[in-house]
Amino acid sequence: MKKNNRYISIPSRLSGAIGIFGIFFFIVGCSTNDSEQTATNSSVVENHPNKDSELALLMRKMYAETDSIKQLIITNEGIISKEYIASLEKIHTAIPTDANVKTPEFKAYTELMVNEANALFSNEQNKKEGFNNLVDKCVQCHQSFCPGPIKKINKLRIN
């Protein structure tokens, strides 16, 4: 009988110790998991291959503004603004992540986009078509210089 009590008491002590260590590792494991999730979430939010160059920041701003203009055209509440065109013209002078991007071809594409934006501003008749032409110019430029956001840019089209 003593043998049996002895065997029972050892596991009881071990189970208490295991329980304490188990709680400790659970707490540590949860806090590590939370910090891993935070790191994962922040890396998703900050996943911009062109980092924060002046041109990359301008492109992100232009996307948001273009999406707003799309909504104005869809609801017949507005059209492109001169401020938007002025922002678009800044593409010529914005500093890119890679200086080799600023080629004569790049300049030609940005001039085409500015011309398309001016045409959209002047034409009240075919706002949808003019807007989609502007989006086409954005896609054409990105096909040559930065293809990553093309799928996102294509979502700007008005169907």
Sequence and secondary structure as in RCSB ss.txt:
>XXXX:A:sequence
MKKNNRYISIPSRLSGAIGIFGIFFFIVGCSTNDSEQTATNSSVVENHPNKDSELALLMRKMYAETDSIKQLIIT
NEGIISKEYIASLEKIHTAIPTDANVKTPEFKAYTELMVNEANALFSNEQNKKEGFNNLVDKCVQCHQSFCPGPI
KKINKLRIN
>XXXX:A:secstr
 HHHHHHHHHHHHHHHHHHHHHHHHHHHHHHHHHHHHHHHHHHHHT  TTTT HHHHHHHHHHHHHHHHHHHHHT
TS    HHHHHHHHGGGTS  SSGGG  HHHHHHHHHHHHHHHHHHH SS HHHHHHHHHHHHHHHHHHH  TTH
HHHHTT   
